[in-house]
């Protein structure tokens, strides 16, 4: 039971990060091509999940993903089952809440890349994909990795939006935060301590990797 909760939590966080990463790379790659006004709007939309209570985010997801919602109805027509109250819905909730934390470091890394490097590569015959893959991705890699770890870590701890759109179903949608909540409610303190310890352990490992990346990136910049 405990193993299943941990595995489901990690699964949800991995899928949420996988959902966010391509979109984050696209936004970061094209941010310099946006007008100031449109970039201002995009920045607000990106940061909105951080400002809203997670339960509000979960409520809107519940409306959209429910069988009567646009996405939920389309999903049922394509795959034959409802998306709400499944681990997929939990992954989508975690992805939306953690999106600002993964896209921000990536956007910052892309914005710090010297445009002359890209222009030089293009003048030497590199196409858009080649300049993106061989220059932008490599130079922005520390920021991309940092964003992935931050987004993954936030997804591990997602609670409010998840419980709204995916519920708290043991063995199906119950992640670590939801399991902690359930065991606090029933007064199972030993299990609560164990679950809290596991959550702290996962968070420490993720944040340790994040800080290690920042440390190595700073040291490599000093050497240059």
C-alpha positions as CSV (number, residue, x, y, z in Angstrom):
1,X,0.0,0.0,0.0
2,X,2.7,2.4,1.0
3,X,4.9,1.5,-2.0
4,X,1.9,2.1,-4.3
5,X,1.3,5.5,-2.8
6,X,5.0,6.5,-3.4
7,X,5.1,5.0,-6.9
8,X,1.8,6.8,-7.9
9,X,3.2,10.1,-6.5
10,X,6.4,9.8,-8.5
11,X,4.4,8.7,-11.6
12,X,2.1,11.7,-11.4
13,X,5.1,14.1,-10.9
14,X,7.0,12.5,-13.9
15,X,4.0,12.8,-16.2
16,X,3.2,16.3,-15.1
17,X,6.8,17.3,-15.8
18,X,6.7,15.6,-19.2
19,X,3.5,17.6,-20.0
20,X,5.1,20.9,-19.0
21,X,8.6,20.5,-20.6
22,X,7.7,20.8,-24.3
23,X,5.3,23.7,-23.8
24,X,8.0,25.5,-21.6
25,X,10.6,25.1,-24.3
26,X,8.3,26.4,-27.0
27,X,7.4,29.5,-24.9
28,X,11.0,30.1,-23.9
29,X,12.2,29.8,-27.5
30,X,9.7,32.3,-28.9
31,X,9.5,34.8,-26.0
32,X,11.9,37.2,-27.7
33,X,9.6,37.3,-30.7
34,X,6.6,38.5,-28.8
35,X,5.6,42.1,-28.6
36,X,5.9,43.9,-25.2
37,X,2.2,44.0,-24.7
38,X,1.7,40.3,-25.6
39,X,4.7,39.2,-23.5
40,X,3.1,41.1,-20.6
41,X,-0.1,39.1,-21.0
42,X,1.8,35.8,-21.4
43,X,3.8,36.5,-18.2
44,X,0.5,37.0,-16.2
45,X,-1.0,33.8,-17.6
46,X,2.1,31.9,-16.8
47,X,2.2,33.1,-13.2
48,X,-1.5,32.8,-12.6
49,X,-1.4,29.2,-11.1
50,X,1.0,30.6,-8.4
51,X,-1.4,33.3,-7.4
52,X,-4.6,31.3,-7.4
53,X,-5.5,28.9,-4.6
54,X,-4.9,25.4,-5.9
55,X,-8.5,24.4,-5.1
56,X,-9.6,27.2,-7.5
57,X,-7.4,25.7,-10.2
58,X,-8.8,22.3,-9.4
59,X,-12.3,23.5,-9.7
60,X,-11.8,25.0,-13.1
61,X,-10.1,21.7,-14.2
62,X,-13.1,19.8,-12.8
63,X,-15.4,21.8,-15.0
64,X,-13.2,21.4,-18.1
65,X,-12.3,17.7,-17.6
66,X,-15.7,16.5,-16.4
67,X,-17.9,14.4,-18.8
68,X,-19.9,17.6,-19.7
69,X,-16.8,19.7,-20.2
70,X,-15.1,20.3,-23.6
71,X,-12.0,18.3,-22.9
72,X,-13.7,15.6,-20.8
73,X,-16.3,15.0,-23.5
74,X,-13.6,14.8,-26.2
75,X,-11.5,12.5,-24.1
76,X,-14.4,10.1,-23.5
77,X,-15.2,10.1,-27.2
78,X,-11.6,9.2,-28.1
79,X,-10.7,6.8,-25.3
80,X,-14.0,5.6,-23.9
81,X,-13.6,6.6,-20.2
82,X,-13.9,9.7,-18.1
83,X,-10.7,11.5,-17.2
84,X,-11.8,12.9,-13.9
85,X,-11.0,10.9,-10.7
86,X,-8.1,9.2,-12.4
87,X,-4.3,9.5,-12.0
88,X,-4.3,11.2,-15.4
89,X,-6.4,14.0,-14.0
90,X,-4.0,14.2,-11.0
91,X,-1.1,14.5,-13.4
92,X,-2.9,17.4,-15.3
93,X,-3.6,19.1,-12.0
94,X,0.0,18.8,-10.9
95,X,1.2,20.0,-14.3
96,X,-0.9,23.1,-14.2
97,X,0.1,24.1,-10.7
98,X,3.8,23.4,-11.2
99,X,4.0,25.0,-14.7
100,X,5.2,28.4,-13.6
101,X,8.1,26.8,-11.7
102,X,9.4,24.9,-14.7
103,X,8.9,27.5,-17.3
104,X,10.5,30.5,-15.5
105,X,14.0,29.1,-15.2
106,X,13.9,27.9,-18.8
107,X,12.7,31.4,-20.0
108,X,15.5,33.0,-18.0
109,X,18.1,30.7,-19.4
110,X,17.0,31.3,-23.0
111,X,16.9,35.1,-22.5
112,X,20.5,35.1,-21.3
113,X,21.8,33.5,-24.5
114,X,23.6,36.0,-26.7
115,X,21.6,36.5,-29.9
116,X,24.8,37.0,-31.8
117,X,25.6,33.3,-31.3
118,X,22.3,32.3,-33.0
119,X,22.8,34.8,-35.8
120,X,26.3,33.6,-36.4
121,X,25.1,30.0,-36.6
122,X,22.3,31.0,-39.0
123,X,24.8,32.9,-41.2
124,X,27.0,29.8,-41.4
125,X,24.1,27.7,-42.7
126,X,22.4,26.3,-39.6
127,X,18.6,26.2,-39.9
128,X,16.3,27.1,-37.1
129,X,16.1,23.6,-35.6
130,X,19.9,23.1,-35.7
131,X,20.5,26.5,-34.0
132,X,17.9,25.6,-31.4
133,X,19.2,22.1,-30.7
134,X,23.0,22.7,-31.0
135,X,23.2,26.2,-29.3
136,X,20.1,27.1,-27.4
137,X,19.4,23.8,-25.7
138,X,23.1,23.3,-24.8
139,X,23.6,26.7,-23.4
140,X,20.3,26.7,-21.5
141,X,20.7,23.1,-20.2
142,X,21.4,24.1,-16.6
143,X,18.3,26.2,-16.5
144,X,16.2,23.6,-18.2
145,X,17.3,20.9,-15.7
146,X,16.7,23.3,-12.8
147,X,13.2,24.0,-14.1
148,X,12.5,20.3,-14.5
149,X,13.6,19.6,-10.9
150,X,11.6,22.5,-9.5
151,X,8.5,21.5,-11.4
152,X,8.9,17.8,-10.4
153,X,9.3,18.8,-6.8
154,X,6.2,21.0,-6.8
155,X,4.3,18.1,-8.4
156,X,5.3,15.8,-5.7
157,X,3.6,18.0,-3.1
158,X,0.5,19.0,-5.0
159,X,-2.7,18.6,-3.0
160,X,-5.5,21.2,-3.5
161,X,-6.1,20.9,-7.3
162,X,-5.5,17.2,-7.2
163,X,-8.2,16.4,-4.6
164,X,-10.7,18.6,-6.5
165,X,-10.3,16.9,-9.9
166,X,-8.9,13.5,-9.1
167,X,-10.3,12.8,-5.6
168,X,-8.6,10.9,-2.9
169,X,-9.1,7.3,-4.0
170,X,-6.7,4.8,-2.3
171,X,-4.8,2.8,-4.9
172,X,-6.0,4.9,-7.7
173,X,-5.5,8.7,-7.2
174,X,-4.1,8.9,-3.6
175,X,-0.7,10.5,-3.7
176,X,1.6,11.2,-0.7
177,X,0.0,14.5,0.3
178,X,-3.5,13.0,0.1
179,X,-2.4,9.9,2.1
180,X,-1.0,12.2,4.8
181,X,-4.3,14.1,4.9
182,X,-6.3,10.8,5.1
183,X,-4.2,9.4,7.9
184,X,-4.3,12.7,9.9
185,X,-8.1,12.5,9.7
186,X,-8.3,9.0,11.0
187,X,-5.6,9.6,13.7
188,X,-3.0,7.1,12.5
189,X,0.0,9.0,13.7
190,X,2.7,6.4,13.1
191,X,1.7,6.2,9.4
192,X,1.5,10.0,9.2
193,X,5.1,10.3,10.5
194,X,6.3,7.8,8.0
195,X,4.5,9.5,5.1
196,X,5.7,12.9,6.1
197,X,9.3,11.5,6.3
198,X,9.0,10.1,2.8
199,X,7.7,13.4,1.5
200,X,10.5,15.3,3.2
201,X,13.1,12.8,1.8
202,X,11.8,13.2,-1.8
203,X,11.8,16.9,-1.5
204,X,15.3,17.1,0.0
205,X,16.7,14.9,-2.8
206,X,15.0,17.0,-5.5
207,X,16.1,20.3,-4.0
208,X,19.6,19.0,-3.4
209,X,19.9,18.2,-7.1
210,X,18.6,21.7,-7.9
211,X,21.1,23.4,-5.7
212,X,23.9,21.2,-7.0
213,X,23.0,22.3,-10.6
214,X,23.1,26.0,-9.5
215,X,26.4,25.5,-7.7
216,X,28.0,23.8,-10.7
217,X,26.6,26.4,-13.1
218,X,28.0,29.3,-11.0
219,X,31.4,27.6,-10.8
220,X,31.5,27.0,-14.6
221,X,30.7,30.7,-15.2
222,X,33.5,31.8,-12.9
223,X,36.0,29.6,-14.7
224,X,34.9,31.1,-18.0
